[in-house]
């Protein structure tokens, strides 16, 4: 029986355990450049025992940022500062992952602690958001510019360049952000995509953007390194994307060579009734894993070591990702090892405390 602290291998990469740090935006950067905050934030969790540390949503172009203060990877100049992050993560025995992203119609907002509202057009840090259709996320958000086919090609190229830069920066695990109502999710959900061309309408058309981006990424991302995708497993809204759709998508992604599906949910409908609770998204991971035959990561209000271990033992996911719990406790993995009676997980510098 596989447990939380058993190693996990995808292609040439082996995680020392099945605990990962979920990508969590910090909104703490200028012009997209990584800095000391990101090194310490992610580095602490690598030293804290996680097997996988995924850097937050990293914008593939400036208009793809959620806020003006997001980290970015849209220029070669961003690579050097990101190398500091990957070097420290790897020095602590963890695998350095990155989530490359485009915020789409949910771009151009203030930071959460500054209210999180959309930036107003009269403000200096405003820019035009984009999406599959001119449908705003809600009444407060700007109506996005409907992407033309030329625009789509440019964004696809930006994702490919971001994947190349991720490799140059030393990341060994790549996650394509296709969840939470951001650009790729807004294309595959029928609630936000009302296009009538080859990027709208049918399931095949609505998922086309994602597939074409992945094909481009595979031209620069090595076959020996993990390629993963985060999806929103359901919109939690009638008429929207469903778990059944996610299973169908996962089968296609597996055939394409994607290694793992990171199973999140929601984010595309402002007033969706999400039944949040401990492990509320684990059934999505379990359904995708068992029905599509692909490896998955479970995420969402997983806080207890015993619960995380149960998810792995019962084959509901292959990796457990923790978000806010890792913000509360950078050393969650070390504490989990103690709770579960696992020896050898604590760095020698910390043995006196454990």
Secondary structure, 3 states (H helix, E strand, C coil): CCCCCCCEEECCEEECCCEEECCCCCCCCECCECCHHHHHHHHHHHHCCCCEEEEEEEECCHHHCCECCCCECCCHHHHHHHHHHHHHHHHCCCEEEEEEECCHHHCCECCHHHCCCECCCCCCCCCCCEECCCCCCCCCCCCCEECCHHHHHHHHHHHHHHHHHHHHCCCCEEEEEECCCCHHHHHHCCCCCCCCCCCCCCHHHHCHHHHHHHHHHCCCCCCCCEEEEEEECCCCCCCCCCHHHHHHHHHHHHHHCCCEEEEECCCCCCCCCCCCCCCCCHHHHHHHHHHHCCEEEEECCCCCHHHHHHHHHCCCCCEEEECHHHHHCCCHHHHHHHHHCCCCCCCHHHHHHC
